[in-house]
Amino acid sequence: MFRKFALMWAIAVLPLAIVFFGCGGNDDDDTTPSGSGNENDVEVPSEWNVTPQTSGVEATLQEISFFVDPDNPDNCHGWVVGNEGVVLYTADKGETWEQQDSSVTGSLYTVYFVNESDGWAAGDDGTVIHTENGGANWERQNTGIAERLRGMFFANNTQGWAVGEGGVVIATTDGGSEWNPQASGTNQPLEAIDFAPQGTAAVIENGWAVGGNATIIHTGDGSRWTRQPPSRGLTDEPIYGVFFASDTKGWAVGKLGPMILTTSNGGDTWGSSPAVDSAGKNMYDVFFLSAAKGWCVGSSGKLLYSPDGRLWKGIETSITEPLWGVSFISDSEGWAVGDLGTILHVESAQ
């Protein structure tokens, strides 16, 4: 259905090289202050302009992924996937969206690009499609499974994972020429997957996946998965989105009422932060950029942002349809996608 964090690490690693996202303290305390220790140190816009963009389709749009060249910010490319095999592409920040031929007709729930050329999308019936030319041509890959795939992550143009129904986890080390199953330890539907940034490690191996019945699973080597305990009091609600900014700091969203899950120890324990402006709606996707600045989207057109990784504030939108995916390219500019071909351009009013 959705994917929580569809911006490429090529852009994310720049701010991370300056400061890691961080909310220190004990996650068992729902009111733990941010790691900065001073909310006045955090500069995030308090007012936003939300402008609908013309998608040209009426299908439900599930996820959005942007790649921005860190050496040339004008080199900005974005992709959206959705029901009925829809793939949309923009090279001008959404002023125009053009439909690409995905080669499939089933729904696509997740998309991931590692640069302006190499990308993957996944969805119904174990489908994974791949492009090496920015989506001008998409080709189907053989996954060997029939389960619906909901979430995807790629570390580079060879190493990737996808998760889905029935606790399915599949992985590739050759860009998808071959996909191999991994034991997840659960049969719950898995909705999203994320890995911590590489940092100084030789390869990315520290990852998390989330799903039904409060499921959170973790791998420390990219192949063996174990279940982590959910937040206290959370026993059977689905978790839909997850994002990790480092090996220790992460967030998760789902059918949690006015709460966002957070951890400061890699998921050994999870606490929660209040999101009163969510009005108790389901939240489907979460994305963080830099200095603990994050956004999440959900049912009834809910769009929230956090200036510090702890406090969450609402951004007004004019829609009431669900929003399934969110991605930002800077502290002040991003997009959200949802039902009825909805694409919202979100930009600071300051």
C-alpha positions in Angstrom: 0.0 0.0 0.0 2.6 2.4 0.9 6.2 3.0 1.7 7.5 5.2 4.3 10.6 6.7 3.1 11.0 7.1 -0.6 13.9 9.6 -0.9 17.3 8.3 -2.0 20.1 7.9 0.4 22.3 9.9 -2.0 20.5 13.0 -0.8 19.9 11.8 2.8 23.6 11.2 3.6 24.5 14.9 3.1 22.7 16.2 6.2 23.5 13.0 8.1 27.2 13.8 7.6 26.7 17.0 9.6 24.4 15.7 12.3 22.6 12.5 13.0 18.8 12.7 13.7 18.5 12.2 17.5 16.1 12.1 20.3 18.0 11.1 23.4 16.9 9.7 26.7 14.7 6.7 27.7 12.1 5.7 25.1 9.9 4.4 27.9 9.2 8.0 28.7 6.7 9.3 26.1 7.7 12.9 26.8 11.4 12.5 26.4 12.9 15.7 25.0 14.8 15.8 21.7 18.6 15.2 21.6 19.2 18.9 20.9 18.0 19.7 24.4 16.5 23.0 23.2 13.6 23.1 20.8 14.5 26.7 19.9 17.6 25.3 18.2 15.4 23.6 15.6 14.4 25.7 12.6 11.4 24.2 10.8 8.7 26.2 9.0 5.5 26.7 10.9 3.4 27.6 7.9 3.2 25.7 4.7 1.6 26.1 1.2 0.0 22.9 0.0 -0.7 22.9 -3.8 -2.4 20.0 -5.7 -0.4 19.0 -8.8 -2.0 17.4 -11.9 -1.2 13.7 -12.0 -3.3 12.9 -15.1 -4.6 9.8 -13.5 -7.4 8.8 -11.1 -5.8 5.7 -9.7 -4.8 5.5 -6.1 -1.1 6.6 -5.8 0.8 4.6 -3.2 4.3 5.9 -2.9 6.7 8.6 -4.1 10.4 8.5 -4.6 12.8 11.4 -5.4 16.4 11.5 -6.4 18.4 14.7 -6.1 22.0 14.9 -7.3 24.0 16.1 -4.2 26.4 17.9 -6.5 23.7 19.5 -8.7 20.4 20.1 -6.9 18.8 21.2 -10.2 19.2 17.5 -11.3 16.0 16.4 -9.5 13.9 13.4 -10.6 10.7 11.9 -9.1 8.6 8.8 -9.5 5.2 7.8 -8.2 3.6 4.3 -8.3 0.1 3.2 -7.8 -2.9 1.0 -8.6 -3.4 -0.4 -12.2 0.4 -0.5 -12.8 0.6 3.3 -12.8 4.1 4.9 -12.8 4.5 8.6 -13.1 7.7 10.6 -13.6 8.7 14.2 -13.2 11.9 16.1 -14.0 10.6 19.5 -13.0 9.4 19.0 -9.4 6.0 18.0 -10.4 5.0 20.9 -12.6 4.4 18.2 -15.1 4.0 14.5 -14.5 4.2 12.0 -17.4 3.0 8.4 -17.3 5.6 5.7 -18.0 4.8 2.2 -19.3 5.4 -0.1 -16.4 4.7 -3.3 -18.4 2.3 -4.5 -15.6 -1.4 -4.0 -14.9 -1.5 -5.0 -11.2 -1.1 -2.5 -8.4 2.3 -1.2 -7.5 2.8 -0.3 -3.8 6.4 0.6 -3.4 9.2 2.3 -5.5 12.9 2.9 -4.9 15.5 4.7 -7.0 19.2 4.8 -6.0 20.1 7.3 -8.7 18.4 9.0 -11.7 18.6 5.8 -13.7 18.4 2.7 -11.5 15.1 2.0 -9.9 12.7 -0.8 -8.8 8.9 -1.0 -8.1 6.9 -3.9 -6.5 3.4 -4.9 -5.9 0.7 -7.6 -6.6 1.5 -11.2 -7.2 5.2 -11.0 -6.2 5.8 -8.4 -9.0 9.1 -6.6 -9.1 9.9 -4.3 -12.1 13.3 -2.7 -12.8 14.6 0.1 -14.9 18.1 1.2 -15.8 17.1 4.3 -17.7 15.0 6.3 -15.3 11.8 4.5 -16.2 11.9 4.9 -20.0 11.8 1.1 -20.0 10.7 -1.2 -17.2 11.3 -4.9 -17.2 9.8 -7.6 -14.9 12.1 -9.6 -12.6 11.6 -13.1 -11.5 11.0 -13.2 -7.7 9.7 -16.8 -7.5 6.8 -15.8 -5.2 3.2 -14.9 -5.6 2.6 -12.9 -2.5 1.8 -9.2 -2.7 4.9 -7.0 -2.0 4.3 -3.9 0.1 7.7 -2.4 0.9 11.2 -2.2 -0.6 14.6 -0.9 0.2 17.8 -0.7 -1.9 21.3 0.1 -0.5 22.8 0.5 -3.9 22.2 -0.8 -7.5 22.9 -4.4 -6.4 21.8 -4.9 -2.8 18.1 -4.8 -2.0 15.1 -6.3 -0.1 11.4 -6.5 -0.5 8.7 -7.5 2.0 5.0 -8.4 1.8 2.1 -10.6 2.6 2.5 -13.7 4.8 5.7 -12.4 6.3 7.6 -12.6 3.0 11.1 -11.2 2.8 13.1 -11.5 -0.4 16.6 -10.2 -1.0 19.0 -9.7 -3.9 22.7 -9.0 -4.2 22.8 -8.6 -8.0 20.2 -5.9 -8.7 17.3 -8.3 -8.9 18.6 -10.7 -11.5 18.0 -13.3 -8.7 15.8 -12.9 -5.6 16.1 -15.2 -2.7 13.8 -15.7 0.3 14.8 -14.9 3.8 13.2 -16.3 7.0 11.3 -13.5 8.7 10.0 -15.4 11.7 6.5 -14.2 11.2 3.5 -14.9 8.9 2.0 -11.4 9.5 1.8 -9.1 6.5 4.8 -6.9 6.3 4.1 -3.4 5.1 7.4 -1.5 5.1 11.2 -2.0 5.4 14.1 0.4 6.1 17.8 0.1 6.8 20.0 2.5 8.8 22.4 4.7 6.7 25.7 3.1 5.9 27.9 5.5 7.7 31.4 4.0 7.9 30.2 0.4 7.5 31.3 -1.5 4.4 27.8 -2.6 3.6 24.3 -1.8 4.8 23.1 -4.7 7.1 21.1 -3.1 10.0 17.4 -3.1 9.0 13.8 -3.2 10.3 10.5 -4.3 8.8 7.0 -3.7 10.2 3.5 -5.0 9.7 0.4 -6.6 11.1 -0.3 -7.4 14.7 2.3 -4.8 16.0 5.0 -6.8 14.2 8.5 -5.3 14.2 11.4 -7.5 13.0 15.1 -6.6 12.9 18.2 -7.8 11.1 21.8 -7.0 12.1 23.4 -8.8 9.1 21.0 -8.3 6.3 19.7 -11.9 6.3 18.7 -13.2 9.7 15.5 -11.6 11.2 14.2 -11.6 14.8 11.1 -10.0 16.3 11.5 -6.9 18.5 9.0 -6.0 21.3 6.5 -3.4 20.3 5.7 -0.3 22.4 4.1 -0.9 25.7 0.4 -1.4 25.4 0.6 -2.1 21.7 -0.4 -5.7 21.1 -2.4 -6.2 17.9 -2.6 -3.0 15.8 -0.9 -2.9 12.4 2.2 -0.8 11.9 2.4 0.6 8.3 5.6 2.7 8.1 9.1 2.8 9.5 12.1 5.0 9.1 15.6 4.8 10.7 18.0 7.7 10.7 20.9 5.8 12.3 21.6 2.4 13.9 19.8 3.5 17.0 17.2 6.2 16.2 13.9 5.3 14.4 10.2 6.0 14.1 7.2 3.9 13.1 3.5 4.8 12.3 0.3 2.9 12.0 -3.1 2.3 13.4 -1.9 3.8 16.7 -4.3 6.6 17.4 -2.6 9.9 18.2 0.8 8.3 18.7 4.0 7.9 16.8 6.4 5.1 17.9 10.0 6.1 18.5 13.2 4.3 19.6 16.7 5.5 20.6 18.3 2.1 21.0 17.7 0.4 17.6 14.3 -1.0 18.6 15.3 -2.9 21.7 12.6 -0.8 23.3 9.9 1.4 21.7 8.2 4.4 23.3 5.7 6.8 21.8 5.3 10.5 21.1 1.9 12.3 21.0 0.5 13.4 17.6 -2.6 15.2 18.7 -3.2 16.8 15.3 -3.6 13.4 13.8 -7.0 13.3 15.4 -6.6 9.6 16.0 -6.4 8.8 12.3 -4.3 5.9 10.8 -0.9 7.1 9.7 0.5 5.3 6.7 4.0 6.6 5.9 6.8 8.4 7.7 9.9 10.2 6.3 12.7 12.0 8.0 15.3 14.3 6.4 17.8 16.0 8.7 18.2 17.1 12.2 15.2 15.0 13.2 12.9 16.9 10.9 10.1 14.5 9.8 6.8 14.2 8.1 4.0 11.6 8.1 0.7 11.1 6.2 -2.4 9.2 6.8 -6.2 8.8 6.5 -8.5 11.8 5.8 -5.8 13.8 4.2 -3.7 14.0 7.4 -0.2 15.5 7.0 2.0 16.1 10.0 5.5 17.4 10.5 7.9 17.2 13.4 10.6 19.9 14.1 12.5 17.7 16.5 11.5 14.0 16.1 9.2 14.2 19.1 6.5 16.8 18.7 4.1 16.5 15.8 2.1 19.4 14.2 -0.6 19.3 11.5 -0.2 20.8 8.1 -3.6 21.9 6.6 -4.6 20.2 3.4 -7.8 20.7 1.3 -8.5 17.0 0.8 -10.2 14.3 2.8 -8.9 11.3 0.9 -6.2 9.1 2.4 -2.6 10.0 1.8 -0.4 6.9 1.4 3.2 8.2 0.7 5.4 11.2 1.5 8.9 12.3 0.5 10.8 15.6 1.1 13.9 16.8 -0.8 14.7 19.6 1.7 13.5 21.0 5.0 11.1 23.2 3.1 9.9 21.2 0.1 8.2 17.8 -0.4 5.3 15.9 -1.8 2.5 13.6 -0.6 0.4 11.2 -2.7 -2.9 9.4 -2.2 -6.3 8.4 -3.5 -7.9 9.6 -6.7 -4.5 10.5 -8.3 -3.7 13.0 -5.6 -0.3 14.6 -5.6 0.3 17.5 -3.2 3.3 19.8 -3.4 4.2 21.0 0.1 6.4 24.0 0.5 7.3 26.4 3.3 5.4 29.6 3.3 8.3 31.4 5.0 
